[in-house]
Amino acid sequence: MIVALTGGMGCGKSLALQYFGELGWKTLSADAVNRGIYDGNVKFKENLQKHWGARVIGTDGAIDRRIVADIVFADPRELEWLNKLLHPMILDHAQNHFAAMPEHDHIFEVPLLYETGWHAGYDAVICVWAAPETVRDRLHGRGLNDAEIQRRMKFQMPADEKLAKADFGLINNGPPEQLYQQCKELSKQLKEEIWKNKNS
C-alpha cells in the first residue's frame, strides 16, 4: 500500500509522517528529497545558475535557498519554471524508492500533492489540518512574518479544500499526543484494509 500525506503549511505533516514511521510504515518526504537535490545534484545546481546567474549561489558554493524563494514567490512564471525542473526529479526518486521495497507499506508526504496533480494513483490520501490561527502561530515560531506567510500560501490550495478532497483527515490543533493517537488509529484502520484486500 502506498498512501499520500498532505496538508497546508504549519499543519503538522512532518510530525504525522514521523508518527507513521514509528508505527511501522516506510516513510518518504518530498521536502527531504527536494533538499537532497538542492544539496547534492550538480546538474540541478548548474541549471539554476544558468537560469538565474551567480546570485543564487552562496559564498559557501551551495544554492542559496532563501534567494531562490525570494525569486519564485515574487514571480509565478519563475516558480513554474522551477517546478517543471524539480518535480519530475522528486517523483522519479519516489517511484524508485517504492519499487525498491515493494514488500513494505509506504507513506509519502507531499505538501503540494493536489497542486502538482500527483494525487491520483495512491491507495489513499491523508490530509493533516489545523485551524488558521494555530497555523499562523506555528509559522511565526519558524521565523516567518505575516507577509511571508501570505506570499507562500497564495501558491497553495487552501487547507480546507485539501481536507475536503482527502480520503482521511487528521485534525492537529492540540498537543502532539493527540495527533499521535489519531495516526495510531488511522494506521490500524489502513492495515486492516490491507489485510482484508490480501485475503479477499
Sequence and secondary structure as in RCSB ss.txt:
>XXXX:A:sequence
MIVALTGGMGCGKSLALQYFGELGWKTLSADAVNRGIYDGNVKFKENLQKHWGARVIGTDGAIDRRIVADIVFAD
PRELEWLNKLLHPMILDHAQNHFAAMPEHDHIFEVPLLYETGWHAGYDAVICVWAAPETVRDRLHGRGLNDAEIQ
RRMKFQMPADEKLAKADFGLINNGPPEQLYQQCKELSKQLKEEIWKNKNS
>XXXX:A:secstr
 EEEEEE TTS HHHHHHHHHHTT EEEEHHHHHHHHHHH HHHHHHHHHHH GGGB TTSSB HHHHHHHHTT 
HHHHHHHHHHHHHHHHHHHHHHHHH TTS EEEE TTHHHHT  TT SEEEEEE  HHHHHHHHHHTT  HHHHH
HHHTTS  HHHHHHHSSEEEE SS HHHHHHHHHHHHHHHHHHHHHHHT 
